[in-house]
Amino acid sequence: MEWSNFNTHGESANHAFEVMCNILFKAWCKSEYKESLKYFSFVNGRGGDGGVEAYAVLKSGDIIGVQSKWFPTRIEETQFKQIRKSFYTAVKVRPKIQKYIVCIPRNLTSDKNVKGGKVAKNTEECQWLELVESFKETNPTVTVELWDETTILEKMLMPEATGCYKYWFENTDIFDTEIIEAYTKAINGWAKPKYIPQIMLSLQNAD
């Protein structure tokens, strides 16, 4: 994905990425859990988001949460600390979380050859796996999943997410029912302080 072509429609890249990932997450939840899905919510982040920006509740009572992190460049220890803090906040606020998804706009660097014929081990992938292992030790019932750049593109290509790629990367006003519904809830709830008037105009024209 060419993030230099990411059309934020006048909003910050961080906020636009968050809205996009939340909508993709909702589309994926509906496709993945179908009749098992009981409730879905976009979190109003004013005053703190409780470690998630959106979550789904299954009929079993289990919760699936998502957290988006706009980390377009190399992820350092500071960024991993942010992910760690969000995770522990999420499991504290919503102890029935069964799966925790982290979205980032890049693929992690992996092991590679460096000078002297050595192999670089302290890569983003290595640090991510170590972080996930630490989560397993403290919260063994929670599955932590990474939605990296490739995974996000994959979710954009789902039939349920038609319009997402076009809107954020091709600058069109094509939306389907799911996108319109998601935006309507977003601008009336958690995204209201971040609301972009041009988006609503696009939705009205497409309706």
Disulfide bonds with the S-S distance in Angstrom:
none
